[in-house]
């Protein structure tokens, strides 16, 4: 799961928990639980089958989130996009989030 830590941690923990209930044998990498070396983000992407991006305000301003996006696209990984819509939790419209994206 790729997310900006300041707004997405609680939501992605819930998503991870729900996925584990539905698919008990699934292995889910979540940076706040499993990241050992920030310099190895691209390796974590390489070893993942599907990448879930949790989009909230500031996501596309995060250097490390952009590294994950670029690596996922370069490696042609299947993507799942989840948008936080609640402004109280860092949410925004898809257009506002798209406007933050540098590419």
C-alpha positions, 0 to 999 in steps of 0.5 A: 500500500502506498500512501502519505503517512500524515493522512492515510495510515488509519485507512490503509490499516483498515484496508489491509485488515479487510483484505486479510479477512477476505483472503487469509493467506494473502501477503500484504506489504504495508510500509508502516508495518514492513518497511525496513529500508526507505532506500529499497522502495523500488525493490519492494515494488518489484516483489509485489504483484499488485500496488494499491495507491491511497490518494489523499492531499499531498500524495503527489508532493511526497518524494517517496510516493512518487518513487513508488508511482514511477517504479510501479509504472516502469515495472508495469505493475497492476494498480489499484487506486483508492481516493480519500474523499473526506476533506477532514481526513485529507481527502480531495476530489480526483481533479484536485489530486490530479492537479497535484500530480507533476506528470 
